[in-house]
Amino acid sequence: MSSSLTCVRLGAWTLAAVLLQILGLSLFMFAFFPMRPALSGVSGPESYVMPTCDSADFPEERDLPPHELKSLYNVVDGLPAEFILGKVDIPSSKIMTDAMPYTHTLLSSGRALAYHAIAAAPTVTMPRLKAIVSGGIGGFLDVAFNFNTKAMLDDNLIDQFYRSGLKMVMLGDETWIKLFPGRFTREDGVSSFYVGHSTFHLQVKDTVEVDFNVSRHLKTELAADDWNLLILHYLGLDHVGHIGGRNSVLMAPKLKEMDDVIMMIDRHTIMHQNDVNKHTLLVVVSDHGMTDHGNHGGSSYEETDCLALFVGLQEKPASSNMVTYKMVNQVDIAPTLALLFGLPIPRNNVGVLIQEVFDQMSDEQRLRALELNSWQLLRLLQAHLPSLLCQNSCNNSLDDARGSEISESTSSVREILCFRFSNAVKLHNFWKLQNGSEIISKRTDHVTNTVEAYYGFLRSASGWLSHAATNKAIGNSILLKRKSFGADGMKMRADGALRKEQDHRQLRVFLSGVEHHALQITLVKLNKHNCVEWSPAAKLYIGAKRKSGYVNGKIGKLDKKSPDLEDWVEQNNIVMSWLVNSVEDA
């Protein structure tokens, strides 16, 4: 009897141990390789219609007026943005600056826009390329596929180009050819995993020939007129890093070689720029960075700090320095390029339009681009949150947009996202109704308010979607946090590389676009003669910022023991500063 009980107990413990192992393995698989709801199919005509209600009141063009662009997509494998842009407030080293003189001339003259494009882990080539062309979130399972790349099935820019009849040429890393078989008019690939012989001399040769195989075609392709997109993917710099790390003696010469490529493309573009309505856009990006030892794959700042450089957005050099070294997410490149070419944004994109890239457009086109990005993210949100309808967003009245507030400390994620989307739509619809009206043009910059409202929704939606897909934010994405942030809504939490470099308050101001305290919010300052004209303009601006409660007393001063007192004082002081700066001196 005792022996029988012992066997039963042993069997029970064994079964429990097996079940525990299965449970642990399941938790690991679902956490490390998360399954994310994805929209099937490809973006098409439905991209130009609001997903939640009938937009017939405002007939729209099917898409943005297509820009007559020829685009060169230059991917420098493994190039950290720090080599060119420096790190936060620390400029790049003299060695790096001297190695890329032409690129720095483009930046200092205002002919280029540059960004730290923060990548998500895993920082290896294949998932990073997929993120750049689709705006989607990858996973660590892609690391295995990186060595045996299969054709990409998700909606992406390359397939959008192909379906639109645009011609593409690809030179360099054969990963592109494996991801997009049959898409290129001409192609010449080299292997990412070329293994040289054991001698150091032949390893160095590997850093030369993989790039020479790309550059040897460059003059011919620049002279050709049968392509709309030319992709160049240089592997040599990444190989230099693997051989000798960031400080390798081969790094500066390789950077100079890349600088010469940029110079060659830019000078050719300038010499052959005959048609002012059709110009060439050069986009220089890197797929990932590298550690001091030249490795990559993880989520450290050095590995995720990538470059996004845009040359050719303006026909003439800017009169003022337009160089900005802001941080964006690497996935933001996909929707930005899609709308620059007048193409639908890929269905599973979580990226947000890079704001300064669209400054060259008219107000109508800028707002239309933000509208399309918002609709695309809203569709993806509905795959995660089926009950997210935002049906009231079609109301054309501005009353709610400038006066309504919600308690974001008690509201659900659905309510917060819907409120931000609805607020942007109402401001946009009001602008459409009043476009050209002297009321708007004299009293406030309504376009600026609408743009800020759209970005409030886009950044929140992008951050939530990134978190939902990976259980962590990508780069400097924003996560919704259900805690009051005065009348301005939610507090935001940032993860990743940016958090390492800035304190929480500076980060929150940067990400949320908090209004500057020195802003004058009315076109004309208040004096004893213009109160009737000044007051509605001031109320309109403060209401659009959802800070009316600080003026009308609905948001009273918090108790001294409240953990939110510091935030309340900050927001209240911002409103007071606006008013002081909008009143004439006595």
Secondary structure as a PSIPRED ss2 file (coil, helix, strand):
# PSIPRED VFORMAT (PSIPRED V4.0)

   1 M C   1.000  0.000  0.000
   2 S H   0.000  1.000  0.000
   3 S H   0.000  1.000  0.000
   4 S H   0.000  1.000  0.000
   5 L H   0.000  1.000  0.000
   6 T H   0.000  1.000  0.000
   7 C H   0.000  1.000  0.000
   8 V H   0.000  1.000  0.000
   9 R H   0.000  1.000  0.000
  10 L H   0.000  1.000  0.000
  11 G H   0.000  1.000  0.000
  12 A H   0.000  1.000  0.000
  13 W H   0.000  1.000  0.000
  14 T H   0.000  1.000  0.000
  15 L H   0.000  1.000  0.000
  16 A H   0.000  1.000  0.000
  17 A H   0.000  1.000  0.000
  18 V H   0.000  1.000  0.000
  19 L H   0.000  1.000  0.000
  20 L H   0.000  1.000  0.000
  21 Q H   0.000  1.000  0.000
  22 I H   0.000  1.000  0.000
  23 L H   0.000  1.000  0.000
  24 G H   0.000  1.000  0.000
  25 L H   0.000  1.000  0.000
  26 S H   0.000  1.000  0.000
  27 L H   0.000  1.000  0.000
  28 F H   0.000  1.000  0.000
  29 M H   0.000  1.000  0.000
  30 F H   0.000  1.000  0.000
  31 A H   0.000  1.000  0.000
  32 F H   0.000  1.000  0.000
  33 F C   1.000  0.000  0.000
  34 P C   1.000  0.000  0.000
  35 M C   1.000  0.000  0.000
  36 R C   1.000  0.000  0.000
  37 P C   1.000  0.000  0.000
  38 A C   1.000  0.000  0.000
  39 L C   1.000  0.000  0.000
  40 S C   1.000  0.000  0.000
  41 G C   1.000  0.000  0.000
  42 V C   1.000  0.000  0.000
  43 S C   1.000  0.000  0.000
  44 G C   1.000  0.000  0.000
  45 P H   0.000  1.000  0.000
  46 E H   0.000  1.000  0.000
  47 S H   0.000  1.000  0.000
  48 Y H   0.000  1.000  0.000
  49 V C   1.000  0.000  0.000
  50 M C   1.000  0.000  0.000
  51 P C   1.000  0.000  0.000
  52 T C   1.000  0.000  0.000
  53 C C   1.000  0.000  0.000
  54 D C   1.000  0.000  0.000
  55 S C   1.000  0.000  0.000
  56 A C   1.000  0.000  0.000
  57 D C   1.000  0.000  0.000
  58 F C   1.000  0.000  0.000
  59 P C   1.000  0.000  0.000
  60 E C   1.000  0.000  0.000
  61 E C   1.000  0.000  0.000
  62 R C   1.000  0.000  0.000
  63 D C   1.000  0.000  0.000
  64 L C   1.000  0.000  0.000
  65 P C   1.000  0.000  0.000
  66 P C   1.000  0.000  0.000
  67 H C   1.000  0.000  0.000
  68 E E   0.000  0.000  1.000
  69 L E   0.000  0.000  1.000
  70 K E   0.000  0.000  1.000
  71 S E   0.000  0.000  1.000
  72 L E   0.000  0.000  1.000
  73 Y E   0.000  0.000  1.000
  74 N E   0.000  0.000  1.000
  75 V E   0.000  0.000  1.000
  76 V E   0.000  0.000  1.000
  77 D C   1.000  0.000  0.000
  78 G C   1.000  0.000  0.000
  79 L C   1.000  0.000  0.000
  80 P C   1.000  0.000  0.000
  81 A C   1.000  0.000  0.000
  82 E H   0.000  1.000  0.000
  83 F H   0.000  1.000  0.000
  84 I H   0.000  1.000  0.000
  85 L H   0.000  1.000  0.000
  86 G C   1.000  0.000  0.000
  87 K E   0.000  0.000  1.000
  88 V C   1.000  0.000  0.000
  89 D C   1.000  0.000  0.000
  90 I E   0.000  0.000  1.000
  91 P C   1.000  0.000  0.000
  92 S C   1.000  0.000  0.000
  93 S C   1.000  0.000  0.000
  94 K H   0.000  1.000  0.000
  95 I H   0.000  1.000  0.000
  96 M H   0.000  1.000  0.000
  97 T H   0.000  1.000  0.000
  98 D H   0.000  1.000  0.000
  99 A H   0.000  1.000  0.000
 100 M C   1.000  0.000  0.000
 101 P H   0.000  1.000  0.000
 102 Y H   0.000  1.000  0.000
 103 T H   0.000  1.000  0.000
 104 H H   0.000  1.000  0.000
 105 T H   0.000  1.000  0.000
 106 L H   0.000  1.000  0.000
 107 L H   0.000  1.000  0.000
 108 S H   0.000  1.000  0.000
 109 S C   1.000  0.000  0.000
 110 G C   1.000  0.000  0.000
 111 R C   1.000  0.000  0.000
 112 A E   0.000  0.000  1.000
 113 L E   0.000  0.000  1.000
 114 A E   0.000  0.000  1.000
 115 Y E   0.000  0.000  1.000
 116 H E   0.000  0.000  1.000
 117 A E   0.000  0.000  1.000
 118 I E   0.000  0.000  1.000
 119 A C   1.000  0.000  0.000
 120 A C   1.000  0.000  0.000
 121 A C   1.000  0.000  0.000
 122 P C   1.000  0.000  0.000
 123 T C   1.000  0.000  0.000
 124 V C   1.000  0.000  0.000
 125 T H   0.000  1.000  0.000
 126 M H   0.000  1.000  0.000
 127 P H   0.000  1.000  0.000
 128 R H   0.000  1.000  0.000
 129 L H   0.000  1.000  0.000
 130 K H   0.000  1.000  0.000
 131 A H   0.000  1.000  0.000
 132 I H   0.000  1.000  0.000
 133 V H   0.000  1.000  0.000
 134 S H   0.000  1.000  0.000
 135 G C   1.000  0.000  0.000
 136 G C   1.000  0.000  0.000
 137 I C   1.000  0.000  0.000
 138 G C   1.000  0.000  0.000
 139 G C   1.000  0.000  0.000
 140 F C   1.000  0.000  0.000
 141 L H   0.000  1.000  0.000
 142 D H   0.000  1.000  0.000
 143 V H   0.000  1.000  0.000
 144 A H   0.000  1.000  0.000
 145 F H   0.000  1.000  0.000
 146 N C   1.000  0.000  0.000
 147 F C   1.000  0.000  0.000
 148 N C   1.000  0.000  0.000
 149 T C   1.000  0.000  0.000
 150 K C   1.000  0.000  0.000
 151 A C   1.000  0.000  0.000
 152 M C   1.000  0.000  0.000
 153 L C   1.000  0.000  0.000
 154 D C   1.000  0.000  0.000
 155 D C   1.000  0.000  0.000
 156 N C   1.000  0.000  0.000
 157 L H   0.000  1.000  0.000
 158 I H   0.000  1.000  0.000
 159 D H   0.000  1.000  0.000
 160 Q H   0.000  1.000  0.000
 161 F H   0.000  1.000  0.000
 162 Y H   0.000  1.000  0.000
 163 R H   0.000  1.000  0.000
 164 S C   1.000  0.000  0.000
 165 G C   1.000  0.000  0.000
 166 L C   1.000  0.000  0.000
 167 K C   1.000  0.000  0.000
 168 M E   0.000  0.000  1.000
 169 V E   0.000  0.000  1.000
 170 M E   0.000  0.000  1.000
 171 L E   0.000  0.000  1.000
 172 G E   0.000  0.000  1.000
 173 D E   0.000  0.000  1.000
 174 E C   1.000  0.000  0.000
 175 T H   0.000  1.000  0.000
 176 W H   0.000  1.000  0.000
 177 I H   0.000  1.000  0.000
 178 K H   0.000  1.000  0.000
 179 L H   0.000  1.000  0.000
 180 F C   1.000  0.000  0.000
 181 P C   1.000  0.000  0.000
 182 G C   1.000  0.000  0.000
 183 R C   1.000  0.000  0.000
 184 F C   1.000  0.000  0.000
 185 T C   1.000  0.000  0.000
 186 R E   0.000  0.000  1.000
 187 E E   0.000  0.000  1.000
 188 D E   0.000  0.000  1.000
 189 G E   0.000  0.000  1.000
 190 V E   0.000  0.000  1.000
 191 S C   1.000  0.000  0.000
 192 S C   1.000  0.000  0.000
 193 F C   1.000  0.000  0.000
 194 Y C   1.000  0.000  0.000
 195 V C   1.000  0.000  0.000
 196 G C   1.000  0.000  0.000
 197 H C   1.000  0.000  0.000
 198 S C   1.000  0.000  0.000
 199 T C   1.000  0.000  0.000
 200 F H   0.000  1.000  0.000
 201 H H   0.000  1.000  0.000
 202 L H   0.000  1.000  0.000
 203 Q H   0.000  1.000  0.000
 204 V H   0.000  1.000  0.000
 205 K H   0.000  1.000  0.000
 206 D H   0.000  1.000  0.000
 207 T H   0.000  1.000  0.000
 208 V H   0.000  1.000  0.000
 209 E H   0.000  1.000  0.000
 210 V H   0.000  1.000  0.000
 211 D H   0.000  1.000  0.000
 212 F H   0.000  1.000  0.000
 213 N H   0.000  1.000  0.000
 214 V H   0.000  1.000  0.000
 215 S H   0.000  1.000  0.000
 216 R C   1.000  0.000  0.000
 217 H C   1.000  0.000  0.000
 218 L H   0.000  1.000  0.000
 219 K H   0.000  1.000  0.000
 220 T H   0.000  1.000  0.000
 221 E H   0.000  1.000  0.000
 222 L H   0.000  1.000  0.000
 223 A H   0.000  1.000  0.000
 224 A C   1.000  0.000  0.000
 225 D C   1.000  0.000  0.000
 226 D C   1.000  0.000  0.000
 227 W C   1.000  0.000  0.000
 228 N C   1.000  0.000  0.000
 229 L E   0.000  0.000  1.000
 230 L E   0.000  0.000  1.000
 231 I E   0.000  0.000  1.000
 232 L E   0.000  0.000  1.000
 233 H E   0.000  0.000  1.000
 234 Y E   0.000  0.000  1.000
 235 L C   1.000  0.000  0.000
 236 G H   0.000  1.000  0.000
 237 L H   0.000  1.000  0.000
 238 D H   0.000  1.000  0.000
 239 H H   0.000  1.000  0.000
 240 V H   0.000  1.000  0.000
 241 G H   0.000  1.000  0.000
 242 H H   0.000  1.000  0.000
 243 I H   0.000  1.000  0.000
 244 G H   0.000  1.000  0.000
 245 G C   1.000  0.000  0.000
 246 R C   1.000  0.000  0.000
 247 N C   1.000  0.000  0.000
 248 S C   1.000  0.000  0.000
 249 V C   1.000  0.000  0.000
 250 L C   1.000  0.000  0.000
 251 M H   0.000  1.000  0.000
 252 A H   0.000  1.000  0.000
 253 P H   0.000  1.000  0.000
 254 K H   0.000  1.000  0.000
 255 L H   0.000  1.000  0.000
 256 K H   0.000  1.000  0.000
 257 E H   0.000  1.000  0.000
 258 M H   0.000  1.000  0.000
 259 D H   0.000  1.000  0.000
 260 D H   0.000  1.000  0.000
 261 V H   0.000  1.000  0.000
 262 I H   0.000  1.000  0.000
 263 M H   0.000  1.000  0.000
 264 M H   0.000  1.000  0.000
 265 I H   0.000  1.000  0.000
 266 D H   0.000  1.000  0.000
 267 R H   0.000  1.000  0.000
 268 H H   0.000  1.000  0.000
 269 T H   0.000  1.000  0.000
 270 I H   0.000  1.000  0.000
 271 M H   0.000  1.000  0.000
 272 H C   1.000  0.000  0.000
 273 Q C   1.000  0.000  0.000
 274 N C   1.000  0.000  0.000
 275 D C   1.000  0.000  0.000
 276 V C   1.000  0.000  0.000
 277 N C   1.000  0.000  0.000
 278 K E   0.000  0.000  1.000
 279 H E   0.000  0.000  1.000
 280 T E   0.000  0.000  1.000
 281 L E   0.000  0.000  1.000
 282 L E   0.000  0.000  1.000
 283 V E   0.000  0.000  1.000
 284 V E   0.000  0.000  1.000
 285 V E   0.000  0.000  1.000
 286 S C   1.000  0.000  0.000
 287 D C   1.000  0.000  0.000
 288 H C   1.000  0.000  0.000
 289 G C   1.000  0.000  0.000
 290 M C   1.000  0.000  0.000
 291 T C   1.000  0.000  0.000
 292 D C   1.000  0.000  0.000
 293 H C   1.000  0.000  0.000
 294 G C   1.000  0.000  0.000
 295 N C   1.000  0.000  0.000
 296 H C   1.000  0.000  0.000
 297 G C   1.000  0.000  0.000
 298 G C   1.000  0.000  0.000
 299 S C   1.000  0.000  0.000
 300 S C   1.000  0.000  0.000
 301 Y H   0.000  1.000  0.000
 302 E H   0.000  1.000  0.000
 303 E H   0.000  1.000  0.000
 304 T H   0.000  1.000  0.000
 305 D E   0.000  0.000  1.000
 306 C E   0.000  0.000  1.000
 307 L E   0.000  0.000  1.000
 308 A E   0.000  0.000  1.000
 309 L E   0.000  0.000  1.000
 310 F E   0.000  0.000  1.000
 311 V E   0.000  0.000  1.000
 312 G C   1.000  0.000  0.000
 313 L C   1.000  0.000  0.000
 314 Q C   1.000  0.000  0.000
 315 E C   1.000  0.000  0.000
 316 K C   1.000  0.000  0.000
 317 P C   1.000  0.000  0.000
 318 A C   1.000  0.000  0.000
 319 S C   1.000  0.000  0.000
 320 S C   1.000  0.000  0.000
 321 N C   1.000  0.000  0.000
 322 M C   1.000  0.000  0.000
 323 V C   1.000  0.000  0.000
 324 T C   1.000  0.000  0.000
 325 Y E   0.000  0.000  1.000
 326 K E   0.000  0.000  1.000
 327 M E   0.000  0.000  1.000
 328 V E   0.000  0.000  1.000
 329 N E   0.000  0.000  1.000
 330 Q H   0.000  1.000  0.000
 331 V H   0.000  1.000  0.000
 332 D H   0.000  1.000  0.000
 333 I H   0.000  1.000  0.000
 334 A H   0.000  1.000  0.000
 335 P H   0.000  1.000  0.000
 336 T H   0.000  1.000  0.000
 337 L H   0.000  1.000  0.000
 338 A H   0.000  1.000  0.000
 339 L H   0.000  1.000  0.000
 340 L H   0.000  1.000  0.000
 341 F C   1.000  0.000  0.000
 342 G C   1.000  0.000  0.000
 343 L C   1.000  0.000  0.000
 344 P C   1.000  0.000  0.000
 345 I C   1.000  0.000  0.000
 346 P C   1.000  0.000  0.000
 347 R C   1.000  0.000  0.000
 348 N C   1.000  0.000  0.000
 349 N C   1.000  0.000  0.000
 350 V C   1.000  0.000  0.000
 351 G C   1.000  0.000  0.000
 352 V C   1.000  0.000  0.000
 353 L C   1.000  0.000  0.000
 354 I C   1.000  0.000  0.000
 355 Q H   0.000  1.000  0.000
 356 E H   0.000  1.000  0.000
 357 V H   0.000  1.000  0.000
 358 F H   0.000  1.000  0.000
 359 D C   1.000  0.000  0.000
 360 Q C   1.000  0.000  0.000
 361 M C   1.000  0.000  0.000
 362 S C   1.000  0.000  0.000
 363 D H   0.000  1.000  0.000
 364 E H   0.000  1.000  0.000
 365 Q H   0.000  1.000  0.000
 366 R H   0.000  1.000  0.000
 367 L H   0.000  1.000  0.000
 368 R H   0.000  1.000  0.000
 369 A H   0.000  1.000  0.000
 370 L H   0.000  1.000  0.000
 371 E H   0.000  1.000  0.000
 372 L H   0.000  1.000  0.000
 373 N H   0.000  1.000  0.000
 374 S H   0.000  1.000  0.000
 375 W H   0.000  1.000  0.000
 376 Q H   0.000  1.000  0.000
 377 L H   0.000  1.000  0.000
 378 L H   0.000  1.000  0.000
 379 R H   0.000  1.000  0.000
 380 L H   0.000  1.000  0.000
 381 L H   0.000  1.000  0.000
 382 Q H   0.000  1.000  0.000
 383 A H   0.000  1.000  0.000
 384 H H   0.000  1.000  0.000
 385 L C   1.000  0.000  0.000
 386 P C   1.000  0.000  0.000
 387 S C   1.000  0.000  0.000
 388 L C   1.000  0.000  0.000
 389 L C   1.000  0.000  0.000
 390 C C   1.000  0.000  0.000
 391 Q H   0.000  1.000  0.000
 392 N H   0.000  1.000  0.000
 393 S H   0.000  1.000  0.000
 394 C H   0.000  1.000  0.000
 395 N C   1.000  0.000  0.000
 396 N C   1.000  0.000  0.000
 397 S C   1.000  0.000  0.000
 398 L C   1.000  0.000  0.000
 399 D H   0.000  1.000  0.000
 400 D H   0.000  1.000  0.000
 401 A H   0.000  1.000  0.000
 402 R H   0.000  1.000  0.000
 403 G H   0.000  1.000  0.000
 404 S C   1.000  0.000  0.000
 405 E C   1.000  0.000  0.000
 406 I C   1.000  0.000  0.000
 407 S C   1.000  0.000  0.000
 408 E C   1.000  0.000  0.000
 409 S C   1.000  0.000  0.000
 410 T C   1.000  0.000  0.000
 411 S C   1.000  0.000  0.000
 412 S C   1.000  0.000  0.000
 413 V H   0.000  1.000  0.000
 414 R H   0.000  1.000  0.000
 415 E H   0.000  1.000  0.000
 416 I H   0.000  1.000  0.000
 417 L H   0.000  1.000  0.000
 418 C H   0.000  1.000  0.000
 419 F H   0.000  1.000  0.000
 420 R H   0.000  1.000  0.000
 421 F H   0.000  1.000  0.000
 422 S H   0.000  1.000  0.000
 423 N H   0.000  1.000  0.000
 424 A H   0.000  1.000  0.000
 425 V H   0.000  1.000  0.000
 426 K H   0.000  1.000  0.000
 427 L H   0.000  1.000  0.000
 428 H H   0.000  1.000  0.000
 429 N H   0.000  1.000  0.000
 430 F H   0.000  1.000  0.000
 431 W H   0.000  1.000  0.000
 432 K H   0.000  1.000  0.000
 433 L H   0.000  1.000  0.000
 434 Q H   0.000  1.000  0.000
 435 N C   1.000  0.000  0.000
 436 G C   1.000  0.000  0.000
 437 S C   1.000  0.000  0.000
 438 E H   0.000  1.000  0.000
 439 I H   0.000  1.000  0.000
 440 I H   0.000  1.000  0.000
 441 S H   0.000  1.000  0.000
 442 K H   0.000  1.000  0.000
 443 R H   0.000  1.000  0.000
 444 T C   1.000  0.000  0.000
 445 D C   1.000  0.000  0.000
 446 H H   0.000  1.000  0.000
 447 V H   0.000  1.000  0.000
 448 T H   0.000  1.000  0.000
 449 N H   0.000  1.000  0.000
 450 T H   0.000  1.000  0.000
 451 V H   0.000  1.000  0.000
 452 E H   0.000  1.000  0.000
 453 A H   0.000  1.000  0.000
 454 Y H   0.000  1.000  0.000
 455 Y H   0.000  1.000  0.000
 456 G H   0.000  1.000  0.000
 457 F H   0.000  1.000  0.000
 458 L H   0.000  1.000  0.000
 459 R H   0.000  1.000  0.000
 460 S H   0.000  1.000  0.000
 461 A H   0.000  1.000  0.000
 462 S H   0.000  1.000  0.000
 463 G H   0.000  1.000  0.000
 464 W H   0.000  1.000  0.000
 465 L H   0.000  1.000  0.000
 466 S H   0.000  1.000  0.000
 467 H H   0.000  1.000  0.000
 468 A H   0.000  1.000  0.000
 469 A H   0.000  1.000  0.000
 470 T H   0.000  1.000  0.000
 471 N C   1.000  0.000  0.000
 472 K C   1.000  0.000  0.000
 473 A C   1.000  0.000  0.000
 474 I C   1.000  0.000  0.000
 475 G C   1.000  0.000  0.000
 476 N C   1.000  0.000  0.000
 477 S C   1.000  0.000  0.000
 478 I E   0.000  0.000  1.000
 479 L E   0.000  0.000  1.000
 480 L E   0.000  0.000  1.000
 481 K E   0.000  0.000  1.000
 482 R E   0.000  0.000  1.000
 483 K E   0.000  0.000  1.000
 484 S E   0.000  0.000  1.000
 485 F C   1.000  0.000  0.000
 486 G H   0.000  1.000  0.000
 487 A H   0.000  1.000  0.000
 488 D H   0.000  1.000  0.000
 489 G C   1.000  0.000  0.000
 490 M E   0.000  0.000  1.000
 491 K E   0.000  0.000  1.000
 492 M E   0.000  0.000  1.000
 493 R E   0.000  0.000  1.000
 494 A E   0.000  0.000  1.000
 495 D C   1.000  0.000  0.000
 496 G C   1.000  0.000  0.000
 497 A H   0.000  1.000  0.000
 498 L H   0.000  1.000  0.000
 499 R H   0.000  1.000  0.000
 500 K H   0.000  1.000  0.000
 501 E H   0.000  1.000  0.000
 502 Q C   1.000  0.000  0.000
 503 D C   1.000  0.000  0.000
 504 H H   0.000  1.000  0.000
 505 R H   0.000  1.000  0.000
 506 Q H   0.000  1.000  0.000
 507 L H   0.000  1.000  0.000
 508 R H   0.000  1.000  0.000
 509 V H   0.000  1.000  0.000
 510 F H   0.000  1.000  0.000
 511 L H   0.000  1.000  0.000
 512 S H   0.000  1.000  0.000
 513 G C   1.000  0.000  0.000
 514 V C   1.000  0.000  0.000
 515 E C   1.000  0.000  0.000
 516 H C   1.000  0.000  0.000
 517 H C   1.000  0.000  0.000
 518 A C   1.000  0.000  0.000
 519 L C   1.000  0.000  0.000
 520 Q C   1.000  0.000  0.000
 521 I C   1.000  0.000  0.000
 522 T C   1.000  0.000  0.000
 523 L C   1.000  0.000  0.000
 524 V C   1.000  0.000  0.000
 525 K C   1.000  0.000  0.000
 526 L E   0.000  0.000  1.000
 527 N C   1.000  0.000  0.000
 528 K C   1.000  0.000  0.000
 529 H C   1.000  0.000  0.000
 530 N C   1.000  0.000  0.000
 531 C H   0.000  1.000  0.000
 532 V H   0.000  1.000  0.000
 533 E H   0.000  1.000  0.000
 534 W H   0.000  1.000  0.000
 535 S H   0.000  1.000  0.000
 536 P H   0.000  1.000  0.000
 537 A H   0.000  1.000  0.000
 538 A H   0.000  1.000  0.000
 539 K H   0.000  1.000  0.000
 540 L H   0.000  1.000  0.000
 541 Y H   0.000  1.000  0.000
 542 I H   0.000  1.000  0.000
 543 G H   0.000  1.000  0.000
 544 A H   0.000  1.000  0.000
 545 K C   1.000  0.000  0.000
 546 R C   1.000  0.000  0.000
 547 K C   1.000  0.000  0.000
 548 S C   1.000  0.000  0.000
 549 G H   0.000  1.000  0.000
 550 Y H   0.000  1.000  0.000
 551 V H   0.000  1.000  0.000
 552 N H   0.000  1.000  0.000
 553 G C   1.000  0.000  0.000
 554 K C   1.000  0.000  0.000
 555 I C   1.000  0.000  0.000
 556 G C   1.000  0.000  0.000
 557 K C   1.000  0.000  0.000
 558 L C   1.000  0.000  0.000
 559 D C   1.000  0.000  0.000
 560 K C   1.000  0.000  0.000
 561 K C   1.000  0.000  0.000
 562 S C   1.000  0.000  0.000
 563 P C   1.000  0.000  0.000
 564 D C   1.000  0.000  0.000
 565 L H   0.000  1.000  0.000
 566 E H   0.000  1.000  0.000
 567 D H   0.000  1.000  0.000
 568 W H   0.000  1.000  0.000
 569 V H   0.000  1.000  0.000
 570 E H   0.000  1.000  0.000
 571 Q H   0.000  1.000  0.000
 572 N H   0.000  1.000  0.000
 573 N H   0.000  1.000  0.000
 574 I H   0.000  1.000  0.000
 575 V H   0.000  1.000  0.000
 576 M H   0.000  1.000  0.000
 577 S H   0.000  1.000  0.000
 578 W H   0.000  1.000  0.000
 579 L H   0.000  1.000  0.000
 580 V H   0.000  1.000  0.000
 581 N H   0.000  1.000  0.000
 582 S C   1.000  0.000  0.000
 583 V E   0.000  0.000  1.000
 584 E C   1.000  0.000  0.000
 585 D C   1.000  0.000  0.000
 586 A C   1.000  0.000  0.000
